[in-house]
């Protein structure tokens, strides 16, 4: 087994644990590269089908290409799609910096969906290498009442044994991609031929490395127009993946505050 | 069914999986600084990271503080401690490593285990000047318990000793002695300064006498993770799916390989099946799968295993796992309250879940000198060796460093992981004994006493037939109830009418009668009740047995009435029958009565039964209030 085989096998193991232990269960599908890999891994785990719903929490501010992609692959992959919308920005904590406040809309939209469907497990595609607070995550991450993440009191997790405590109002975030790195995702996309929104590929010297809402994501300078070129670029790049995400840089703790409140 | 891959897989570069390395050591001995330095020296930092650290350091009035690289949570920066483990990949030549940064603070032990449990090698960071401290010992113990095979010691802050050879040799000897006691083999002891970069990536000019490897050289020398492919096949069943009328037995192969046509045993069911198909989706069709792969199997016949069933090779005794209902295990204990004998948990072993009870605590690690001592309980964050009993024999492979087998965890009834339990092997049982599988109440005695308003106890009334035991017991029961104390009476006739109706009056049957009564009394007492046992129990040895069964709650009460009085009363006409020879072996007539030598209470019965009962009531009430 090479490193991708091992990452794949581990993610499948995690997805199968979640399916067995946490019902009802749903998978967050943001239409980005990581969550496409995650849907793909779910299909691997369950012999070609995704036996639980996928959720898209829609800010209404995604790129048109993303909506088109969603419609196409919901059908092609036979997904049970649940859509959720987000409250207007005026209803969000005004003490957050502007981009973080905009991002927090998604947290509120997600919370409403989880409450509505009473999900006990929500699969999310975060990776440790994306952002420092994500590096602290568990594979099975309990979210207490109000969906808050108690970063200082996380359960022990070792030897592939995951805690599944449950009280009313809480759920478990499941993170099958935690151990993957950005370049692993791309190498796996290449190996498996996983389809992507083409905003990730260079046009006129620019491409998106990470896709969020239109108003808070910026493209990077790049000539990488194929998966292979993106991988080659990443092998030598030393720029952080989320450099194009405004909210990560507004203040030292903005992202942590978002995450504690339930943001991905 | 399988969707054949036509991707660029063939052209993909085959890369070995990353080797996880854990960095452990006492707080402030420099773990985070070491990692920051390692990343910097191996050119593994992302753009902007260095500038960020310099800026964060400047804001706090520090020179470059490498640990800010990792301690990225706000609270960590403010408190200057690492709260949780962080994983950071870095590369040495062609080899990938994942560094696990483990926090040193005592209360964060579980986070450290979370980070360290899968590591292949460890760097134990020890302040050269301070030497081994409490966390050094604790972490070293943990490395042993979780079975990390390769340990490199970094004598950090050696600059504070001016890299003086003899001072460093002394520090090295101390650490080697500590690790030697734990039977941990040390691969290298590197005198270094993480802050200044001495002997990390490059050889320090300040220690010309040092001939050993730099830290990076020592890490490169760690062998890659062991292959589990050559071992006998094991697959714990993770789940069974039925999609489109096909049944898939899903799981991850923990070791060995499996091939279409192989015969396997479904462990718990002891049924044999043949592998009909190794199923994968969107992958090349291959009739074989090996350790580490998450696959699905189709079985012939189409048997239905349960989650947790271990699949292993059929027709090969040598390749079968151990089978036992009592298992010795090591333990690292993560709950905030001590572990006691008699507590019940779920033992999770791969995907299996077994109800277990702690039947003995065999040794507790003294963290001051790392010796094993007898103990009644395991303290929070403590280490021990214990014996677990399961309700039925379970299948397992004992834990072995570097492999996934036998790595149990204990889970409480809230589904929280409270302990790590690497299994040592079957526990020996004394000749002729049966493995027992008790469970215990999860309500503590204190909580029961609080709920009832009184403690429990067993008051064992012994005396000749007709001495008035049952009468006194019933009157006392009523008196206690009037005082708000709930008591239960177990008397001979009641027991023999039901629970012991199969017993006669032979010495063996009498002993069995007492044994059963003692166990029932114990169960009632453990539920918080006051129990009054009224049994002739003529032999001292039988009452000793009852005392042994019940433990410290046993109180022996002698209902002292002379034989003549009893015989004169003869409420049930038994003495008359015995004298007439109709009852063989009647206590006091044709069988002995051994009066207690030191009862806690002697009740004289030459007075009204109510008075005797009042004396007993007062005695009991004093002891349980």
Interface residues (C-beta under 8 A of the other chain):
Chain A: X1 X2 X3 X4 X5 X6 X8 X9 X10 X12 X13 X16 X17 X19 X20 X40 X43 X44 X45 X46 X47 X48 X49 X51 X128 X129 X132 X133 X135 X136 X138 X151 X152 X154 X155 X156 X157 X158 X159 X160 X161 X163 X164 X165 X166 X179 X181 X187 X190 X191 X192 X193 X228 X238 X239 X240 X243 X252 X253 X256
Chain B: X1 X3 X5 X6 X7 X8 X9 X12 X14 X15 X16 X17 X18 X45 X46 X47 X48 X49 X56 X72 X73 X74 X75 X77 X83 X84 X85 X86 X87 X88 X89 X96 X110 X111 X113 X114 X116 X117 X118 X146 X238 X239 X241 X243 X246 X248 X250 X252 X279 X280 X281 X282 X283 X290 X292 X293 X294 X296 X307 X334 X348 X350 X404 X407 X409 X411 X414 X415 X416 X417 X420
